Amino acid sequence: MKYTKEMGTAIHAVKPPKDIVVDITSRADYPGYVGIRLYENQIMSLSEAKQLEVMNYLHTVRLAIESFGAKCFFDGVAGDPPRGTQ
């Protein structure tokens, strides 16, 4: 299943933690899956409490995506998010 406008609405209804970039992706090599991309440097620079807040957010986003029947995976990326996304 591909990312849809309805999924986007459900995801945007979940309040994200401040100063974190999360991208929703789809990849040709994983048809039927929607990816949640996060950036290692952002996660590692957070306090333990803030990391837990991010993990709870990611879990809620994953549940929102899966509620539409899509399978979901986390796509961790080394480094920082692209410029202009913060």
C-alpha positions as CSV (number, residue, x, y, z in Angstrom):
1,M,0.0,0.0,0.0
2,K,1.3,3.5,-0.8
3,Y,1.3,6.6,1.3
4,T,-2.1,8.3,0.9
5,K,-3.5,11.8,1.7
6,E,-5.6,10.2,4.5
7,M,-2.5,8.7,6.1
8,G,-0.9,12.1,5.9
9,T,-3.8,13.7,7.7
10,A,-3.6,11.0,10.5
11,I,0.1,11.5,10.9
12,H,-0.1,15.3,11.0
13,A,-2.7,14.9,13.8
14,V,0.0,13.5,16.0
15,K,2.0,16.3,17.6
16,P,5.7,15.7,17.0
17,P,8.4,16.5,19.5
18,K,10.3,19.8,19.0
19,D,13.5,19.9,17.0
20,I,13.1,16.5,15.4
21,V,12.9,15.7,11.7
22,V,11.0,12.6,10.6
23,D,10.3,11.8,7.0
24,I,7.6,9.5,5.7
25,T,8.9,7.6,2.7
26,S,8.0,4.8,0.2
27,R,10.6,2.7,-1.6
28,A,10.4,0.8,-4.8
29,D,12.4,-2.1,-3.3
30,Y,9.8,-2.5,-0.5
31,P,6.4,-2.3,-2.2
32,G,3.5,-2.2,0.2
33,Y,5.6,-0.7,2.9
34,V,5.7,2.9,4.2
35,G,8.9,4.0,5.8
36,I,9.5,6.3,8.8
37,R,13.0,7.9,8.3
38,L,14.8,9.3,11.3
39,Y,18.3,10.7,11.6
40,E,20.9,9.3,14.0
41,N,22.6,12.5,15.0
42,Q,19.4,14.1,16.1
43,I,18.4,11.1,18.2
44,M,21.8,10.7,19.8
45,S,22.0,14.4,20.8
46,L,18.8,14.2,22.8
47,S,18.5,13.5,26.5
48,E,17.2,10.1,27.6
49,A,13.8,11.6,28.5
50,K,13.6,13.3,25.1
51,Q,14.6,10.1,23.3
52,L,11.7,8.3,25.1
53,E,9.3,11.0,23.9
54,V,10.5,10.5,20.3
55,M,10.1,6.8,20.6
56,N,6.5,7.2,21.8
57,Y,5.9,9.6,18.9
58,L,7.3,7.1,16.4
59,H,5.2,4.3,17.8
60,T,2.0,6.4,17.5
61,V,2.9,7.4,13.9
62,R,3.5,3.7,13.1
63,L,0.1,2.7,14.5
64,A,-1.5,5.5,12.5
65,I,0.1,4.2,9.3
66,E,-0.8,0.5,10.1
67,S,-4.4,1.5,10.8
68,F,-4.7,2.0,7.0
69,G,-3.5,-1.5,6.3
70,A,0.0,-0.5,5.3
71,K,3.1,-2.2,6.6
72,C,5.6,0.1,8.1
73,F,9.4,0.1,8.8
74,F,11.8,2.4,10.4
75,D,14.6,3.7,8.2
76,G,17.5,5.0,10.3
77,V,19.9,7.3,8.5
78,A,23.4,8.1,9.7
79,G,24.2,11.8,10.1
80,D,22.0,14.9,10.1
81,P,18.7,15.6,8.2
82,P,19.0,17.5,4.9
83,R,19.5,21.2,5.3
84,G,16.3,23.3,5.5
85,T,14.2,20.5,7.1
86,Q,14.4,21.7,10.7
